[in-house]
Amino acid sequence: MAAKAFVKNCYCAVWKYSGAMALQERLARWVGRSPLSILLFHRVTDAIPPDGLTVTTRWFRSFCRLLRAKFHVVSLGEFVRIVRGTEKPLPRTVAITFDDCYRDNLDAAHVLAEYRLPACFFVPSQYVGTDHVFEWDQGLPRMPNLTWDEVRAIVRLGHEIGSHTVSHADLATLSVEQTRYELVESKKTIEEQIQRPVRWFAYPYGGRENIHLERLPLVFEAGYEACFSGYGGFVDPRLRYPIIPRQPMPQFRSLLNLEMHLTGCLDWVYSLKRRVGIIAVP
């Protein structure tokens, strides 16, 4: 794995510093295919090793420096406005989101504010201010949840708060009435706590198998303006998305690899791998 990562980083370095990446980006803008991305994080902590949900504090600060210097970072509200509007988005436009209300999100919110990067934090309302532990965290060192005071502190830093249901439920397994309850009650509780409108909803688990499209109208009936998945993919401003995709970040350990991916410069490699039957792994 180390040799494979080294080869990939060498390839990325050659592509970037030879000028090929800049040329590819200009061509993408010329044909109207500059990718937009919503980035998805869960935990930023050094208490456990990096995994599918976790990045280190050092990596995250380097990530913030990269985005501040090289990307156009907008709030989730601005991102939705761009996607639904007719204006041409600026190159390298991205938004940042967090799921699941881990307490380390408050530290991450401070770092983001330090670099003047807005974000949206999706919280399951039943978990905030409690000792509830997610099932996948059983056996890990204790990772506390945010309190409502801490959620309000995140808002004061200039970030948005969205709903992640009441109980982090897999909505694909629930009845219509249970789904409606998870959507309506979480929005109501969060709004009461932060005294701000909750405009956005993110599906827990977020895979295609966790989303019933026929129940999508329930999201908008509950008063949300847009909803978001947890599976990867760029956002094409020419399309109209019923559910806007987000890209999980922990799979990118190399910031150079991440930069090339977010600019779309690795997409042709993934397409080639799919054509020859190789699963593309970032």
Secondary structure as the mmCIF struct_conf table of DSSP 4:
data_model
#
loop_
_struct_conf.conf_type_id
_struct_conf.id
_struct_conf.beg_label_comp_id
_struct_conf.beg_label_asym_id
_struct_conf.beg_label_seq_id
_struct_conf.end_label_comp_id
_struct_conf.end_label_asym_id
_struct_conf.end_label_seq_id
HELX_RH_AL_P HELX_RH_AL_P1 ALA A 2 TYR A 17
TURN_TY1_P TURN_TY1_P1 SER A 18 GLY A 19
HELX_RH_AL_P HELX_RH_AL_P2 ALA A 20 TRP A 30
TURN_TY1_P TURN_TY1_P2 VAL A 31 GLY A 32
STRN STRN1 LEU A 36 LEU A 36
STRN STRN2 SER A 37 PHE A 41
STRN STRN3 ARG A 43 VAL A 44
BEND BEND1 ASP A 46 ILE A 48
STRN STRN4 ASP A 51 ASP A 51
TURN_TY1_P TURN_TY1_P3 GLY A 52 LEU A 53
STRN STRN5 THR A 54 VAL A 55
HELX_RH_AL_P HELX_RH_AL_P3 THR A 57 LYS A 70
BEND BEND2 PHE A 71 PHE A 71
STRN STRN6 HIS A 72 VAL A 73
HELX_RH_AL_P HELX_RH_AL_P4 LEU A 76 ARG A 84
BEND BEND3 GLY A 85 GLU A 87
HELX_LH_PP_P HELX_LH_PP_P1 LYS A 88 LEU A 90
TURN_TY1_P TURN_TY1_P4 PRO A 91 ARG A 92
STRN STRN7 THR A 93 ASP A 99
BEND BEND4 ASP A 100 ASP A 100
STRN STRN8 TYR A 102 TYR A 102
TURN_TY1_P TURN_TY1_P5 ARG A 103 ARG A 103
HELX_RH_AL_P HELX_RH_AL_P5 ASP A 104 GLU A 114
TURN_TY1_P TURN_TY1_P6 TYR A 115 ARG A 116
STRN STRN9 CYS A 120 VAL A 123
TURN_TY1_P TURN_TY1_P7 SER A 125 GLY A 129
BEND BEND5 THR A 130 THR A 130
HELX_RH_3T_P HELX_RH_3T_P1 GLU A 135 ASP A 137
TURN_TY1_P TURN_TY1_P8 GLN A 138 GLY A 139
BEND BEND6 LEU A 140 LEU A 140
HELX_LH_PP_P HELX_LH_PP_P2 PRO A 141 ARG A 142
HELX_LH_PP_P HELX_LH_PP_P3 PRO A 144 PRO A 144
STRN STRN10 ASN A 145 ASN A 145
HELX_LH_PP_P HELX_LH_PP_P4 LEU A 146 THR A 147
HELX_RH_AL_P HELX_RH_AL_P6 TRP A 148 ARG A 156
TURN_TY1_P TURN_TY1_P9 LEU A 157 GLY A 158
STRN STRN11 GLU A 160 SER A 163
BEND BEND7 VAL A 166 SER A 167
HELX_RH_3T_P HELX_RH_3T_P2 LEU A 171 THR A 173
BEND BEND8 LEU A 174 LEU A 174
HELX_RH_AL_P HELX_RH_AL_P7 VAL A 176 ILE A 194
BEND BEND9 GLN A 195 ARG A 196
STRN STRN12 TRP A 200 ALA A 202
BEND BEND10 PRO A 204 TYR A 205
HELX_RH_3T_P HELX_RH_3T_P3 ARG A 208 ASN A 210
HELX_RH_3T_P HELX_RH_3T_P4 LEU A 213 ARG A 215
HELX_RH_AL_P HELX_RH_AL_P8 LEU A 216 GLU A 221
TURN_TY1_P TURN_TY1_P10 ALA A 222 GLY A 223
BEND BEND11 GLU A 225 GLU A 225
STRN STRN13 ALA A 226 PHE A 228
BEND BEND12 GLY A 230 TYR A 231
STRN STRN14 VAL A 235 VAL A 235
TURN_TY1_P TURN_TY1_P11 PRO A 237 ARG A 238
BEND BEND13 LEU A 239 LEU A 239
BEND BEND14 PRO A 242 ILE A 243
STRN STRN15 ILE A 244 ILE A 244
STRN STRN16 GLN A 247 PRO A 248
TURN_TY1_P TURN_TY1_P12 PRO A 250 GLN A 251
HELX_RH_AL_P HELX_RH_AL_P9 LEU A 255 LEU A 262
TURN_TY1_P TURN_TY1_P13 THR A 263 LEU A 266
HELX_RH_AL_P HELX_RH_AL_P10 ASP A 267 ARG A 275
TURN_TY1_P TURN_TY1_P14 VAL A 276 GLY A 277
HELX_LH_PP_P HELX_LH_PP_P5 ILE A 278 ALA A 280
#
